[in-house]
Amino acid sequence: MDQLLQWLLFPSILITLALSTVFSYKSRRARDTRTKGIQGARMNISMGAMLLFIAAVQLFLSSESTLRIIIGAVFIVIGLFNLFAGLRNLSAYRSMPASEQPHR
């Protein structure tokens, strides 16, 4: 069972890390507010998922110590916050009308 979790969680962490990096770069390079907001929201969603995967590693693949459980719980709370904030921001920026000209 631990082998299966390792084969699922570690690639998931790496994929969400790569997505967070790409969306962060795109957000910083975007010129208009809507695109910047959408890319930032996607970055938050990816980062929230990554933190949830890291929390799963802490809780399921490690020895049961109090410190690991506390760290896992903190990562779950921060991950869920990022995930929900990203989803909220994504819906807000998607409903924003697209501008004709990018801001310069």
Phi, psi and omega per residue, in radians:
M1 nan -0.712 3.127
D2 -1.128 -0.635 3.118
Q3 -1.092 -0.752 3.136
L4 -1.095 -0.763 3.110
L5 -1.107 -0.682 3.103
Q6 -1.107 -0.749 -3.130
W7 -1.199 -0.372 3.103
L8 -1.641 -0.711 -3.008
L9 -1.368 -0.777 -3.063
F10 -1.147 -0.768 3.034
P11 -1.125 -0.579 3.106
S12 -1.120 -0.699 3.098
I13 -1.109 -0.772 -3.130
L14 -1.152 -0.693 3.135
I15 -1.147 -0.806 -3.138
T16 -1.199 -0.531 3.041
L17 -1.116 -0.788 3.121
A18 -1.112 -0.746 3.119
L19 -1.115 -0.716 3.103
S20 -1.059 -0.726 3.136
T21 -1.146 -0.782 -3.130
V22 -1.115 -0.816 -3.125
F23 -1.173 -0.578 3.078
S24 -1.131 -0.774 3.123
Y25 -1.102 -0.782 -3.140
K26 -1.135 -0.636 3.135
S27 -1.149 -0.719 -3.126
R28 -1.259 -0.475 -3.119
R29 -1.554 -0.241 -3.083
A30 -1.184 2.547 -3.113
R31 -1.661 -0.672 -3.102
D32 -1.684 2.742 -3.021
T33 -1.131 -0.703 -3.093
R34 -1.111 -0.851 3.137
T35 -1.116 -0.721 3.102
K36 -1.058 -0.740 3.136
G37 -1.183 -0.722 3.124
I38 -1.120 -0.787 3.140
Q39 -1.165 -0.643 3.083
G40 -1.149 -0.671 3.099
A41 -1.156 -0.719 3.086
R42 -1.109 -0.636 3.086
M43 -1.107 -0.754 3.117
N44 -1.098 -0.693 3.119
I45 -1.124 -0.787 3.134
S46 -1.131 -0.722 -3.140
M47 -1.174 -0.668 3.080
G48 -1.097 -0.752 3.096
A49 -1.119 -0.714 3.128
M50 -1.076 -0.756 3.129
L51 -1.141 -0.607 3.075
L52 -1.169 -0.687 3.095
F53 -1.151 -0.696 3.103
I54 -1.130 -0.682 3.097
A55 -1.110 -0.669 3.106
A56 -1.107 -0.683 3.081
V57 -1.088 -0.781 -3.131
Q58 -1.100 -0.655 -3.047
L59 -1.491 -0.611 -2.997
F60 -1.812 -0.497 -3.017
L61 -1.866 0.161 -3.114
S62 -2.126 2.886 3.054
S63 -1.151 2.628 -3.080
E64 -1.409 1.632 3.024
S65 -2.058 2.742 -3.096
T66 -1.092 -0.699 -3.128
L67 -1.112 -0.747 3.132
R68 -1.142 -0.651 3.114
I69 -1.183 -0.692 3.106
I70 -1.149 -0.771 3.120
I71 -1.103 -0.749 3.091
G72 -1.068 -0.726 3.131
A73 -1.149 -0.697 3.106
V74 -1.123 -0.750 3.108
F75 -1.112 -0.628 3.095
I76 -1.125 -0.793 -3.121
V77 -1.108 -0.827 -3.137
I78 -1.155 -0.694 3.124
G79 -1.108 -0.777 3.111
L80 -1.133 -0.681 3.093
F81 -1.067 -0.828 3.120
N82 -1.094 -0.721 -3.122
L83 -1.091 -0.870 -3.123
F84 -1.216 -0.653 3.091
A85 -1.136 -0.700 3.102
G86 -1.123 -0.759 3.112
L87 -1.122 -0.705 3.109
R88 -1.117 -0.805 -3.139
N89 -1.166 -0.639 3.130
L90 -1.098 -0.767 3.120
S91 -1.176 -0.611 3.132
A92 -1.187 -0.778 -3.114
Y93 -1.295 -0.513 3.085
R94 -1.208 -0.562 3.135
S95 -1.379 -0.219 3.112
M96 -1.229 2.382 3.137
P97 -1.148 2.458 3.130
A98 -1.255 2.362 3.130
S99 -1.428 2.614 -3.125
E100 -1.307 -0.687 -3.101
Q101 -2.040 2.340 3.033
P102 -1.226 2.577 3.118
H103 -1.232 2.411 3.134
R104 -2.063 nan nan
